[in-house]
Amino acid sequence: MSETTHAYSHLESPAPGARLPQGRHTLRGWVWPKTGGVFCDVRARIGARLFAGVHGLPRQDLATHFNTGRPVALAEFYVNVWLEPGPVEIVLEALEIDGRWRAFQSVIYTVGPAQPPVDFAVPAGPLRWIDHGHGLRRLLHAAARQPEQPLPALARQLAGEISWPRVLRDAPAPLLGFVDEPASACCCRFGRIPAFGHLFHPQIPTRRILATVDLQSWQPLEIHRPSPGPAAHYAQFPNAQACGFTGLVDVPAQLPNPVSLRLYAELEDGSLHLGPVVRTRLHTQEDEKPLPTTRAFSFDEALAAWDAALAELGLPVTRDAELERYLSTLRVEHESTSRPRPAATARLQESPPRPTQPIPQRVLLATHGLSLQGAPRFLLELGRALAAAGASLDVVSAEDGPLRAEFEQLGARVQVLDCAAVMSADTAEAGATAVAALARAGGWASADLVIANSFTTFWAVHAAKAAQRPVLFYVHESTTPAVFYGTRVPPAVVTLAEQAFALADAVSFTTASTRRCHLAYGRPERHHFTPGWVDIAGLDHWIAAQNRDALRQALGVQPGEQLVCNIGTVSDRKGQHTFARAVDLLWRRHPELASRTRFILLGGRDTPFDTMLGDALANLGRANLVVHEETTDYLRYYLAADLFVCSSYEESSPRVVFEAMACRTPILASAVHGIPELVRDGLEAVLLPPGDTVAWSHGLARLLATPALGRELAARARARAENLFAVPAVMPRHLALAALVAAGPRTA
């Protein structure tokens, strides 16, 4: 066994120092990290050449030897290398969880000539439709974002980044299966990638299929899905009838490209097998957001450049009906979104400090739902201020929810509209018909002003303009309609959402960074900046009546424990899945600190993501990391906490950050979009890259180990909230903008 400062390892074959014939050989062995470490992958280096390995084969003997507390250790690896005659030094490297490759062992072989050289089959094959198509889609996005770059050069760059061969390991006998996704290029949305395909054992039923990228933790996938293709191909095997799997797999942001996805089959006899292993090159949803561009290029130009780049690299492509269908889809998508979008020159207008026109008497508030989420609460508090200023309120919503009662307490008439026809419109004509039906149902014509809250209420903008009513459009999303909706709605619906930006009489953003996401369409000269707010006086009144010790006791915090609260609706966008991995790393690296800290994820609901998060927490096995259901009694968590966390991948001006500022709770948050405009790193908070589990574990350790630092940051955050975001200073600006839009000229 070899030992370094960070690893134990053993190369089992070929024996170090052996004489080998020229050609392809497989290096087999195992590597295990020392305490606190996690190894995600293995590769071999011969000079400047790199050979990707397969790492993570289960070993019961090593689990026992290293006392892991688990049935197996995912520690065995193999790497296929090509050896030329002469003395050859091979350096074996492991990818650590922090994203660094580090050598753990080197071996020297004497390689003699062989005629013909030793060779054996390794996974290979041409690019499939999804590999070709996803790569082309990436080129289309990149070309729009980099208009100065010639298409052929950009295509060659992206083609050179393709992970090929994609398949590092076929399903080993007797397993049969294939991984359809991820493709060679894949969008990592909110720290997760898709896993889709089929896998089965001819005789033994499958109990679970587990997937992992980082080997820190694995996740169960949905299995036993209908699989007509394999069922027809393997008609002799009953287990092939429903052998499909699907799911989403967490990917820490710090891991370098490409990443390797491993699939494990746990069979009914209790055995565990490493199945297929595939590589993919990742990009994030940020790379797919359209930017203003002056570039105009045709789909055929991009396709020709892409095909030429692939041919230049010798990458074959399967030309079949599936590829043609996907290319047709991409063509339609490109032609509907590829119009040049010059960068806006209009500056972001500051909303007036106070009303100079009368407050509109009748205001219709439109929301996508009446849940406890931040955007509906924003509208509720704005409605409360309008009502206090003398306005009567109507509310229309696409979904009912618990905030309905609070709107009704303001005297508002609440109406739930059926927006299904709008959201399923597959043509412009169908969209116009659906919007016209909404316009007849919502009482728009009697409103002096319509306020549509978030771009998910684009339908309200269309309906209001059909009734020739003025519209104030609040946009909270730091993404675009195309990226937000993806393929969940027809392209015609995305077009309706984009058109709402141009139809609205004013579009209000609470942060400048959110506005930058939407400069590619609409009328930027109508954009206004109106910051978010926090009711500091109301919170102080509530805090004065609380007993912090009693609140902590009610939440199960023991004497001597610290409490970390990650507050926000449980969803992939909020990043609780990668935050949980950071907590696990804290346990591995700072066990004493982690053992006296309680971690609460507040905002649980009954969704598929909640189920997947529950599975992930069960696999991590950290008893002090728990989910609490969302509740109207959420303020107590800020006051009880020693540290507030916002781990989101995408935010504008989250109310949870405002509330933590007002409650003097130290803040650890993602440095995304509008958050750095609310709290600054090192001044009022500690801000970290979203999804970087190592950085988050370090951030947790730093703030938990130095409470005085947290208190200093929290005091400055409170002062910043008082100076910039308190209701008395900010709410008049929102009322002023409402009055300005209601009094302004009508636009059709």
C-alpha positions in Angstrom: 0.0 0.0 0.0 1.3 3.5 -0.9 0.6 6.5 1.3 0.8 10.2 0.6 -0.3 13.2 2.8 -3.8 12.9 1.4 -4.3 9.3 0.2 -3.8 5.6 0.6 -3.6 3.6 -2.6 -2.5 0.4 -4.2 -1.9 -0.5 -7.9 -3.0 -4.1 -8.1 -2.1 -4.7 -11.8 0.1 -4.6 -13.8 2.7 -4.9 -11.0 4.9 -1.7 -10.7 8.2 -2.3 -12.5 6.8 -5.0 -14.8 7.9 -5.4 -18.5 4.9 -4.9 -20.8 4.4 -5.2 -24.5 3.5 -2.1 -26.6 -0.1 -1.2 -26.8 -3.2 -0.8 -24.7 -3.2 -1.9 -21.1 -5.6 -1.5 -18.1 -4.2 -0.2 -14.8 -6.3 -1.5 -11.9 -6.1 -0.6 -8.2 -7.8 1.4 -5.5 -7.4 4.8 -3.8 -8.9 6.1 -0.6 -8.7 9.6 0.8 -7.5 10.4 4.3 -9.8 11.8 6.9 -11.8 14.8 5.6 -11.1 14.1 1.9 -13.4 13.0 -0.9 -12.1 11.6 -4.3 -14.4 12.1 -7.2 -12.4 10.6 -10.1 -9.1 9.1 -11.2 -6.9 9.5 -14.3 -3.5 8.6 -15.6 -0.9 11.0 -16.9 1.9 10.0 -19.3 3.9 13.1 -20.1 1.4 15.6 -21.4 -1.1 12.9 -22.3 -4.2 12.3 -20.1 -6.2 9.1 -19.9 -9.6 9.2 -18.3 -10.3 6.5 -15.7 -13.3 4.8 -14.2 -13.4 5.3 -10.5 -15.8 4.2 -7.8 -16.1 0.4 -8.1 -17.5 -0.9 -4.8 -15.1 -2.8 -2.4 -16.4 -4.5 0.8 -12.9 -5.3 2.0 -11.8 -1.6 1.9 -15.0 -0.5 3.7 -14.0 -2.8 6.5 -10.3 -1.9 6.4 -10.9 1.8 6.6 -13.9 1.5 9.0 -16.2 3.6 6.8 -19.4 2.6 8.5 -20.9 1.7 5.1 -21.2 -1.7 3.4 -18.8 -0.8 0.6 -16.2 1.8 -0.2 -16.3 3.3 -3.7 -12.6 3.0 -4.0 -11.5 0.8 -6.9 -10.5 2.2 -10.3 -9.2 1.2 -13.7 -7.6 3.3 -16.4 -7.0 2.2 -20.0 -3.7 3.6 -21.3 -1.7 3.3 -24.5 2.0 2.5 -23.9 4.8 3.1 -26.4 8.2 1.3 -26.3 10.7 2.5 -23.8 10.7 3.3 -20.1 7.3 4.8 -19.3 6.4 6.7 -16.1 2.7 6.8 -15.3 1.4 9.3 -12.8 -1.9 8.4 -11.2 -4.0 11.4 -10.1 -7.2 11.7 -8.1 -9.7 14.5 -8.4 -10.4 15.9 -5.0 -13.8 17.4 -4.0 -12.3 20.9 -4.1 -11.7 20.5 -7.9 -8.0 19.8 -7.9 -6.2 16.9 -9.5 -3.5 15.6 -7.2 -1.0 12.8 -7.8 -1.3 9.8 -5.4 1.1 7.3 -7.0 3.6 7.0 -9.9 4.8 3.8 -11.5 7.5 2.9 -14.1 7.2 0.2 -16.7 9.6 -1.0 -19.3 7.6 -1.3 -22.6 8.9 -3.5 -25.4 7.7 -3.5 -29.0 4.9 -5.8 -30.1 3.8 -6.7 -33.6 1.0 -6.0 -33.8 0.6 -3.9 -30.6 -1.6 -5.3 -27.8 -5.1 -3.9 -28.2 -8.6 -4.6 -27.0 -12.0 -3.0 -27.4 -12.9 0.1 -25.4 -16.2 1.9 -25.5 -16.4 4.1 -28.6 -18.9 5.1 -31.3 -20.1 8.0 -33.3 -21.8 11.1 -31.8 -25.5 10.5 -31.5 -28.2 13.0 -32.3 -28.3 14.3 -28.8 -24.5 14.8 -28.6 -24.5 16.6 -32.0 -27.7 18.6 -31.3 -26.7 19.7 -27.8 -23.3 20.8 -29.0 -24.9 22.8 -31.8 -27.4 24.4 -29.4 -24.4 25.4 -27.3 -22.8 27.0 -30.4 -26.0 28.9 -31.2 -26.0 30.4 -27.7 -22.3 31.1 -27.7 -22.4 32.8 -31.2 -25.1 35.2 -30.0 -23.2 36.0 -26.9 -19.8 36.5 -28.6 -20.6 38.4 -31.9 -17.0 39.3 -32.3 -15.9 35.7 -32.7 -16.1 34.1 -36.2 -18.5 31.2 -36.3 -15.9 28.6 -37.6 -13.4 29.5 -34.9 -16.1 29.3 -32.2 -17.3 26.0 -33.6 -13.8 24.6 -33.5 -13.3 25.7 -29.9 -16.6 24.1 -28.7 -16.1 20.9 -30.7 -12.6 20.6 -29.1 -14.3 20.6 -25.7 -16.6 17.6 -26.5 -16.2 14.7 -24.1 -15.5 11.9 -26.6 -15.7 9.1 -26.3 -18.6 9.9 -24.0 -19.0 6.3 -22.7 -16.1 5.3 -20.4 -17.7 2.1 -19.3 -20.5 0.0 -20.9 -22.8 -1.8 -18.7 -20.7 -4.9 -17.7 -22.0 -8.4 -18.2 -24.4 -9.7 -17.1 -26.0 -6.2 -16.8 -27.5 -4.7 -20.0 -28.1 -1.0 -20.4 -27.3 2.4 -21.9 -27.3 6.0 -20.7 -29.1 8.3 -23.1 -28.5 11.4 -21.0 -26.5 13.3 -20.1 -25.1 13.9 -23.6 -21.6 14.9 -24.4 -22.6 18.5 -23.6 -25.2 19.2 -20.9 -26.7 22.1 -19.1 -26.3 21.9 -15.4 -29.4 23.6 -14.1 -29.3 24.7 -10.5 -26.5 22.2 -9.8 -28.3 19.2 -11.3 -28.0 17.2 -14.5 -30.4 14.7 -16.1 -29.8 11.0 -16.0 -32.0 9.0 -18.4 -31.7 5.5 -20.0 -32.2 1.8 -19.2 -30.4 -0.8 -17.1 -31.3 -4.3 -16.0 -30.0 -7.7 -15.1 -31.4 -10.5 -17.3 -32.4 -12.8 -14.3 -32.4 -10.7 -11.1 -34.8 -7.9 -10.5 -33.4 -4.4 -9.8 -34.1 -3.0 -6.3 -32.5 0.5 -6.9 -30.5 2.4 -9.4 -28.2 4.9 -7.8 -26.3 7.8 -9.5 -23.4 10.0 -8.4 -20.9 12.4 -9.9 -18.8 13.3 -6.9 -18.8 9.9 -5.0 -19.5 11.9 -1.9 -23.1 10.8 -2.0 -25.3 8.9 -4.4 -29.0 9.5 -5.3 -31.7 6.9 -6.1 -33.3 7.4 -9.5 -36.9 6.6 -10.6 -36.8 3.1 -12.0 -39.0 0.5 -13.6 -40.3 2.9 -16.2 -41.7 1.6 -19.4 -38.9 0.8 -21.9 -40.4 -0.3 -25.3 -37.1 -0.1 -27.1 -35.2 -2.5 -24.8 -38.3 -4.6 -24.4 -38.4 -5.2 -28.1 -34.6 -5.7 -28.5 -34.4 -8.1 -25.5 -37.7 -9.8 -25.8 -36.2 -13.0 -24.2 -35.7 -11.1 -20.9 -38.8 -10.2 -18.8 -36.8 -7.7 -16.8 -36.3 -5.6 -20.0 -40.0 -4.7 -20.1 -39.8 -1.9 -17.6 -36.1 -1.2 -17.2 -36.1 2.6 -17.8 -34.6 5.0 -15.3 -34.7 8.8 -15.0 -33.8 11.4 -12.5 -31.6 14.4 -11.7 -28.1 14.2 -10.1 -26.4 16.8 -8.0 -23.1 18.3 -9.3 -21.0 20.5 -7.0 -20.0 23.6 -8.9 -16.3 23.4 -8.1 -15.8 20.2 -10.1 -13.9 20.8 -13.4 -15.1 19.7 -16.8 -15.7 17.1 -17.9 -17.5 15.3 -15.1 -18.2 11.5 -14.9 -21.6 10.2 -14.1 -21.7 6.7 -12.5 -24.7 4.4 -12.3 -25.0 1.6 -9.7 -27.5 -1.2 -9.8 -28.6 -2.7 -6.5 -30.2 -6.0 -7.2 -32.8 -7.9 -5.2 -30.2 -10.3 -4.0 -28.5 -7.5 -2.2 -25.5 -7.2 -4.6 -24.2 -3.8 -5.8 -22.7 -3.3 -9.3 -21.1 -0.4 -11.0 -22.9 -0.1 -14.3 -22.3 2.4 -17.1 -20.1 5.4 -16.7 -20.3 8.4 -19.0 -18.6 11.8 -19.3 -20.3 15.1 -20.1 -19.1 18.7 -20.4 -21.3 21.1 -18.4 -22.4 24.6 -18.8 -24.9 26.4 -16.5 -28.3 28.1 -17.1 -26.4 31.4 -17.1 -24.8 30.5 -20.4 -28.2 30.0 -22.0 -29.6 33.4 -21.1 -29.8 35.6 -24.2 -27.9 38.8 -24.1 -28.3 41.9 -26.3 -26.4 41.2 -29.6 -25.8 42.8 -32.9 -25.0 39.4 -34.6 -27.4 38.1 -37.2 -26.6 34.6 -38.5 -28.7 31.8 -40.0 -29.2 28.4 -38.6 -27.7 26.9 -41.7 -24.5 28.9 -41.2 -24.2 27.6 -37.7 -24.9 24.0 -38.7 -22.4 24.1 -41.5 -19.7 25.5 -39.1 -20.5 22.8 -36.5 -20.4 19.9 -39.0 -17.1 21.2 -40.4 -15.6 21.5 -36.9 -16.6 17.9 -36.0 -15.2 16.6 -39.3 -12.0 18.4 -38.8 -11.5 16.6 -35.5 -12.5 13.3 -36.9 -15.6 13.0 -34.8 -18.2 10.8 -36.7 -21.9 11.5 -36.4 -24.9 9.2 -36.7 -27.1 10.8 -39.4 -30.6 9.4 -38.6 -34.2 10.5 -38.3 -33.8 11.4 -34.6 -31.0 13.9 -35.6 -33.2 15.4 -38.3 -36.1 15.8 -35.9 -33.9 17.6 -33.3 -32.3 19.8 -35.9 -35.8 20.9 -37.1 -36.7 21.7 -33.5 -33.5 23.7 -33.1 -34.1 25.5 -36.3 -37.6 26.7 -35.2 -36.2 27.8 -31.8 -33.4 29.7 -33.4 -35.6 31.4 -36.0 -38.0 32.6 -33.3 -35.3 34.0 -31.0 -32.3 34.9 -33.2 -33.3 38.5 -34.2 -30.5 40.9 -33.4 -31.1 42.7 -30.1 -29.0 45.8 -29.8 -27.7 46.6 -26.3 -29.9 49.2 -24.6 -28.7 52.7 -24.2 -31.5 53.8 -22.0 -30.3 54.1 -18.4 -32.3 52.5 -15.6 -34.6 55.2 -14.2 -34.9 55.8 -10.5 -38.5 55.8 -9.4 -39.6 59.1 -7.8 -39.0 59.4 -4.1 -42.7 60.1 -3.3 -46.0 60.4 -5.2 -46.6 63.6 -7.2 -49.8 62.4 -8.7 -52.9 60.9 -7.0 -52.8 57.3 -6.0 -55.0 55.3 -8.4 -58.4 54.6 -6.8 -59.0 51.1 -8.1 -56.0 48.8 -8.5 -56.0 45.3 -9.9 -53.2 43.1 -8.6 -52.2 40.0 -10.6 -50.1 37.2 -9.3 -49.1 33.7 -10.4 -50.2 32.3 -7.1 -51.2 33.0 -3.5 -48.6 30.8 -1.8 -46.2 31.8 1.0 -43.4 32.5 -1.5 -41.5 35.8 -1.6 -43.1 37.2 -4.8 -46.8 36.9 -3.6 -45.7 38.3 -0.2 -44.2 41.3 -2.0 -47.5 41.9 -3.7 -49.4 41.5 -0.5 -47.3 44.2 1.3 -47.5 46.5 -1.8 -51.3 46.0 -1.8 -51.4 46.8 1.9 -49.6 50.1 1.3 -51.9 50.9 -1.6 -55.0 50.2 0.5 -53.6 52.4 3.3 -53.2 55.2 0.7 -56.9 54.9 -0.2 -57.0 52.5 -3.1 -59.5 49.7 -3.4 -58.1 46.3 -4.5 -59.0 43.5 -6.8 -56.7 40.4 -7.0 -56.5 37.9 -9.8 -54.3 34.8 -9.5 -53.6 31.7 -11.5 -53.6 29.6 -8.3 -55.2 29.7 -4.9 -53.3 29.6 -1.7 -53.0 30.7 2.0 -52.4 34.4 1.2 -55.9 34.7 -0.2 -57.2 35.3 3.3 -54.7 38.1 3.9 -55.6 39.8 0.7 -59.3 39.6 1.7 -58.5 41.2 5.0 -57.5 44.2 3.0 -60.9 44.3 1.5 -59.7 42.9 -1.8 -61.9 40.8 -4.0 -59.9 37.7 -5.0 -60.6 35.8 -8.2 -58.7 32.7 -9.3 -58.4 32.6 -13.1 -57.9 29.5 -15.3 -54.8 30.2 -17.2 -54.4 26.7 -18.6 -55.3 27.7 -22.2 -52.7 30.5 -22.2 -50.0 28.2 -20.8 -50.7 25.6 -23.5 -51.1 27.8 -26.5 -49.0 26.3 -29.3 -49.5 29.1 -31.8 -49.7 32.9 -31.7 -53.4 32.7 -32.7 -54.2 30.2 -29.8 -52.4 32.6 -27.4 -54.4 35.6 -28.6 -57.6 33.6 -28.2 -56.7 32.5 -24.7 -55.7 36.0 -23.6 -58.9 37.4 -25.0 -60.8 35.0 -22.8 -58.9 36.1 -19.8 -59.5 39.7 -20.6 -63.3 39.0 -20.5 -63.0 37.2 -17.1 -60.9 39.4 -14.9 -62.6 42.7 -14.5 -59.6 44.6 -16.1 -61.6 47.4 -17.7 -62.7 48.9 -14.3 -59.1 49.2 -13.0 -57.3 52.5 -12.9 -54.0 50.5 -12.8 -53.0 46.9 -13.2 -50.0 45.6 -11.4 -48.6 42.4 -12.7 -46.2 40.8 -10.3 -43.3 38.6 -11.8 -43.1 37.7 -15.4 -45.1 34.6 -14.8 -48.1 37.0 -14.9 -47.3 38.0 -18.5 -50.9 37.0 -19.3 -52.1 39.8 -17.0 -50.2 42.4 -19.0 -51.8 41.2 -22.3 -55.2 41.1 -20.8 -54.9 44.6 -19.3 -53.6 46.1 -22.5 -56.5 44.4 -24.4 -58.8 46.4 -22.0 -56.6 49.5 -22.6 -55.6 49.7 -19.0 -52.2 51.0 -17.8 -49.9 48.3 -16.5 -47.0 48.3 -14.1 -45.0 45.1 -14.5 -42.8 44.0 -11.6 -40.1 41.5 -12.7 -38.3 39.6 -9.9 -36.8 36.8 -11.9 -33.0 37.0 -12.6 -33.5 34.8 -15.6 -35.4 35.1 -18.9 -38.7 33.6 -19.9 -37.0 31.2 -22.4 -34.6 29.8 -19.8 -37.3 29.8 -17.0 -39.9 27.9 -19.0 -37.5 25.8 -21.1 -39.5 23.1 -22.8 -42.3 23.1 -20.2 -44.5 25.4 -22.4 -44.7 25.8 -26.2 -42.5 28.5 -27.8 -45.6 30.6 -28.5 -46.1 31.0 -24.7 -42.5 32.2 -24.2 -43.1 34.7 -27.0 -46.1 36.0 -25.1 -44.0 36.4 -22.0 -41.3 38.3 -23.8 -43.9 40.6 -25.5 -45.2 41.6 -22.1 -42.0 43.6 -21.5 -42.8 45.8 -24.5 -46.5 46.1 -23.8 -46.2 47.2 -20.2 -46.2 51.0 -19.5 -43.4 50.5 -17.0 -41.3 47.6 -15.9 -39.9 47.8 -12.4 -36.8 45.9 -11.1 -35.7 45.8 -7.5 -32.1 45.3 -8.5 -30.0 46.5 -11.4 -28.6 43.0 -12.0 -32.1 41.6 -12.6 -32.7 44.3 -15.2 -29.5 43.2 -17.0 -31.1 39.8 -17.6 -33.9 41.4 -19.6 -32.2 43.9 -21.9 -32.5 41.6 -24.9 -36.1 42.5 -25.5 -38.8 45.0 -24.5 -38.4 48.8 -24.2 -35.5 49.5 -21.8 -36.4 53.2 -21.7 -39.5 52.1 -19.7 -37.4 50.3 -17.1 -37.4 51.6 -13.5 -35.4 50.8 -10.4 -37.5 50.5 -7.3 -35.7 48.6 -4.5 -37.2 46.1 -2.2 -38.1 46.8 1.4 -38.3 45.4 4.9 -40.6 46.4 7.7 -38.0 47.1 10.3 -40.4 48.8 12.7 -42.9 45.9 12.5 -40.1 43.3 13.1 -38.7 45.2 16.0 -42.1 45.3 17.6 -42.4 41.5 17.2 -38.9 40.9 18.4 -39.5 42.9 21.6 -42.2 40.4 22.6 -40.1 37.3 22.0 -37.9 35.1 24.2 -35.0 33.9 22.1 -34.1 31.1 24.4 -37.6 29.8 24.4 -37.7 29.9 20.6 -34.4 28.0 20.4 -35.7 25.4 22.8 -38.9 25.0 20.8 -36.8 24.3 17.7 -34.9 21.6 19.5 -31.6 23.5 20.0 -29.7 22.1 22.9 -27.6 24.1 25.3 -24.2 24.7 23.8 -25.5 24.1 20.2 -25.4 26.6 17.4 -28.3 26.9 14.9 -28.0 27.4 11.2 -31.3 28.1 9.3 -31.5 27.9 5.5 -34.8 29.7 4.9 -36.6 29.6 1.6 -39.0 27.4 -0.3 -37.4 24.0 -0.8 -36.6 23.9 -4.6 -33.6 23.3 -6.8 -33.3 27.0 -7.5 -32.7 27.6 -3.7 -29.8 25.2 -3.6 -30.7 23.2 -0.5 -29.3 20.0 -2.2 -25.8 21.3 -2.6 -25.9 23.1 0.8 -26.6 19.6 2.4 -23.4 18.3 0.7 -21.5 21.3 2.2 -22.8 20.3 5.7 -21.6 16.8 5.1 -18.1 18.2 4.2 -18.2 20.2 7.4 -18.8 17.0 9.3 -15.8 15.3 7.5 -13.4 18.2 8.0 -14.6 19.9 11.3 -16.5 17.1 13.1 -16.4 18.8 16.5 -17.9 22.0 15.1 -20.5 20.2 13.0 -21.5 18.0 16.0 -22.6 20.9 18.1 -24.5 22.7 15.3 -28.1 22.1 14.2 -29.0 22.7 10.6 -32.6 23.4 9.6 -33.8 23.7 6.0 -37.1 25.7 6.4 -39.5 25.6 3.5 -40.4 22.0 2.9 -43.4 21.1 0.7 -44.8 18.0 -1.0 -43.0 18.1 -4.4 -40.7 15.7 -6.3 -37.7 17.8 -5.3 -38.7 17.5 -1.6 -38.7 13.8 -2.1 -35.3 13.8 -3.8 -33.9 16.1 -1.1 -35.2 13.7 1.5 -33.4 10.8 -0.2 -30.2 12.8 -0.4 -30.3 13.6 3.4 -31.0 10.0 4.2 -28.0 9.0 2.2 -25.7 11.6 3.9 -27.0 10.3 7.3 -26.4 13.6 9.2 -29.0 13.5 12.0 -28.6 17.2 12.8 -29.5 18.2 9.2 -33.3 18.3 8.9 -36.1 19.9 6.8 -39.0 21.8 8.4 -42.2 22.4 6.5 -43.0 25.9 5.3 -45.0 27.9 7.8 -46.5 31.4 8.3 -44.7 31.4 11.7 -41.2 31.6 10.1 -39.8 34.8 11.7 -38.9 32.9 14.8 -36.2 31.0 12.8 -34.3 34.2 12.2 -34.3 35.2 15.8 -33.4 31.7 17.0 -30.6 31.2 14.5 -26.9 31.9 15.0 -26.5 32.0 11.2 -28.9 32.5 8.3 -28.2 30.9 5.0 -29.5 31.7 1.5 -27.9 29.1 -0.9 -29.8 30.1 -4.0 -28.5 29.8 -7.6 -30.7 32.6 -8.8 -32.2 35.6 -6.9 -33.2 39.2 -7.4 -33.8 40.8 -4.0 -34.9 38.0 -1.7 -37.1 39.0 1.2 -35.3 36.4 3.4 -32.1 38.4 3.1 -33.9 41.6 4.1 -35.5 39.9 7.1 -32.2 38.5 8.2 -30.6 42.0 8.0 -33.4 43.4 10.1 -33.2 40.7 12.7 -29.5 41.1 13.1 -28.8 37.5 12.0 -25.4 36.8 10.5 -25.7 36.1 6.8 -24.0 33.5 4.6 -25.4 33.8 1.1 -24.8 33.1 -2.6 -23.0 35.8 -4.5 -25.7 35.8 -7.3 -27.5 38.5 -9.2 -29.1 41.0 -6.8 -27.8 39.6 -3.5 -24.5 41.6 -3.6 -26.5 44.7 -4.1 -28.3 44.1 -0.8 -25.3 42.9 1.3 -21.6 43.2 0.4 -19.1 40.4 0.9 -16.9 41.0 4.0 -19.0 44.1 5.0 -22.5 42.9 5.8 -22.2 39.2 4.9 -20.1 36.4 3.7 -20.9 35.7 0.0 -19.9 32.5 -1.8 -20.2 31.0 -5.3 -23.5 29.1 -5.6 -23.2 25.3 -5.5 -19.5 25.3 -4.5 -19.8 22.8 -1.7 -16.2 23.2 -0.5 -16.4 27.0 -0.4 -19.7 26.7 1.6 -18.2 24.2 4.0 -15.3 26.6 4.6 -17.8 29.5 5.0 -19.8 27.6 7.5 -16.7 26.7 9.5 -15.4 30.3 9.5 -18.7 31.8 10.8 -19.5 29.1 13.3 -16.0 29.1 14.7 -15.9 33.0 15.0 -19.3 34.2 16.3 -17.9 37.6 16.9 -17.3 38.0 13.1 -20.9 37.1 12.4 -22.1 39.7 15.0 -20.0 42.4 13.4 -21.4 41.6 9.9 -24.9 41.4 11.2 -24.7 44.8 12.9 -23.5 46.4 9.7 -26.3 44.6 7.7 -28.9 46.0 10.2 -27.5 49.5 9.7 -27.6 49.1 5.9 -31.2 47.9 6.1 -32.2 50.9 8.1 -30.5 53.3 5.8 -31.5 51.9 2.4 -34.4 49.4 2.6 -36.7 50.4 5.4 -40.4 50.7 4.5 -40.7 54.5 5.2 -38.0 55.3 2.7 -38.8 52.7 0.0 -42.5 52.2 -0.1 -43.3 55.8 -1.2 -41.2 55.1 -4.2 -43.4 52.2 -5.2 -46.5 54.2 -4.6 -45.0 57.1 -6.7 -44.3 54.7 -9.6 -47.9 53.3 -9.4 -49.3 56.8 -9.5 -47.0 57.8 -12.3 -48.0 54.9 -14.5 -51.7 55.3 -13.7 -51.6 59.0 -14.7 -49.4 58.5 -17.8 -50.4 58.1 -21.4 -52.1 54.9 -22.5 -50.2 52.5 -24.7 -51.9 49.8 -26.8 
